[in-house]
Amino acid sequence: MNNENRRNHFLCEALYDIKTLQDVMNDFHSKYFGQLLVNIVGSDTIPFFLVTHKGARLKLLDTVKKFETEFFRIEDIDRERCRGTVSLLRAYDYEGHDTNLIPEVVRLEKTSTKKSIELSGISAIQLLKPDMLKGKYIIEPKW
């Protein structure tokens, strides 16, 4: 297996693991505690961004709602063809404006927009905190 195939294999496996964890969180029901794992984590999504071979974060466009994002949720993975289907996560700053600057992101919002991506152009995956989907943030007073 050459380096390119090995890297794609690891990316597919990593995305498959993320998808599996999301499914466990979402599908686990307790007779007494309901969706305990989702309640503990606070979300059914493990957000991430993808880094291309050029070192830039992958950006995808939602042509209906007219926003561009670098943040995703894995929806499906085809391990044989090494392709993934992601849903776009819309990122907001504390004023409610769209942003892709990680230090400014205070909330990620799930959308229904899904895109299929070829993983051969991707070098790395960076996971983000699931808390970012809760939208809870505290602004400390200056004084």
HUNOR-V407813 format. One record per residue. N is the residue number from 1. OMEGA is omega in degrees with one decimal (* if undefined). NEAR is the number of other C-alpha atoms within 10 Angstrom. Layout:
# HUNOR-V407813
N:OMEGA:NEAR ; N:OMEGA:NEAR
This chain:
# HUNOR-V407813
1:179.8:7 ; 2:-175.9:6 ; 3:-179.3:8 ; 4:179.2:11 ; 5:179.6:12 ; 6:-180.0:11 ; 7:178.3:17 ; 8:178.3:22 ; 9:-179.5:18 ; 10:178.1:14 ; 11:178.2:23 ; 12:179.7:22 ; 13:178.8:16 ; 14:177.9:14 ; 15:176.6:23 ; 16:177.6:19 ; 17:178.6:14 ; 18:178.8:21 ; 19:178.9:19 ; 20:178.7:14 ; 21:177.1:15 ; 22:180.0:20 ; 23:178.8:14 ; 24:-180.0:14 ; 25:-175.4:21 ; 26:-172.8:17 ; 27:-177.3:13 ; 28:176.5:12 ; 29:175.5:14 ; 30:178.7:10 ; 31:-175.8:7 ; 32:-172.6:7 ; 33:179.0:9 ; 34:-179.9:11 ; 35:-173.9:16 ; 36:-176.6:16 ; 37:177.8:19 ; 38:178.7:18 ; 39:179.5:13 ; 40:-178.3:9 ; 41:179.7:15 ; 42:-178.3:15 ; 43:174.5:19 ; 44:-174.5:20 ; 45:170.7:25 ; 46:-176.6:20 ; 47:179.0:24 ; 48:167.1:19 ; 49:-177.0:19 ; 50:179.4:22 ; 51:-179.7:17 ; 52:177.9:17 ; 53:179.3:13 ; 54:178.4:10 ; 55:178.7:11 ; 56:175.3:12 ; 57:177.9:20 ; 58:177.5:17 ; 59:175.7:16 ; 60:-174.6:17 ; 61:169.9:14 ; 62:-175.2:17 ; 63:179.9:9 ; 64:-178.5:7 ; 65:174.1:10 ; 66:171.9:7 ; 67:177.5:14 ; 68:-179.0:18 ; 69:175.7:19 ; 70:-172.9:22 ; 71:-170.4:27 ; 72:171.2:29 ; 73:179.2:23 ; 74:179.1:23 ; 75:-179.0:19 ; 76:177.9:17 ; 77:174.5:21 ; 78:-174.8:13 ; 79:-179.5:15 ; 80:-179.1:8 ; 81:-179.6:12 ; 82:176.0:19 ; 83:178.1:19 ; 84:171.4:21 ; 85:-179.4:17 ; 86:168.1:19 ; 87:-177.3:21 ; 88:174.5:27 ; 89:-179.2:25 ; 90:-176.1:23 ; 91:179.7:26 ; 92:171.8:21 ; 93:-175.0:18 ; 94:176.7:16 ; 95:178.7:8 ; 96:178.5:11 ; 97:175.0:10 ; 98:176.6:18 ; 99:172.1:21 ; 100:177.9:17 ; 101:-173.1:11 ; 102:179.5:13 ; 103:-178.8:8 ; 104:-175.9:15 ; 105:175.3:19 ; 106:-179.1:21 ; 107:172.1:22 ; 108:-179.3:23 ; 109:177.1:15 ; 110:175.2:16 ; 111:178.6:14 ; 112:-178.0:10 ; 113:179.7:14 ; 114:178.8:18 ; 115:174.8:16 ; 116:-178.6:13 ; 117:174.7:15 ; 118:-173.9:12 ; 119:-179.5:19 ; 120:179.1:17 ; 121:-176.0:15 ; 122:180.0:20 ; 123:-172.3:19 ; 124:176.3:18 ; 125:174.9:15 ; 126:177.9:11 ; 127:176.7:13 ; 128:-179.6:14 ; 129:174.8:12 ; 130:177.7:17 ; 131:-176.2:18 ; 132:178.2:21 ; 133:179.4:21 ; 134:179.7:14 ; 135:179.1:15 ; 136:178.0:10 ; 137:-178.1:11 ; 138:175.6:8 ; 139:-179.1:6 ; 140:175.9:6 ; 141:-179.4:5 ; 142:-176.9:4 ; 143:*:3
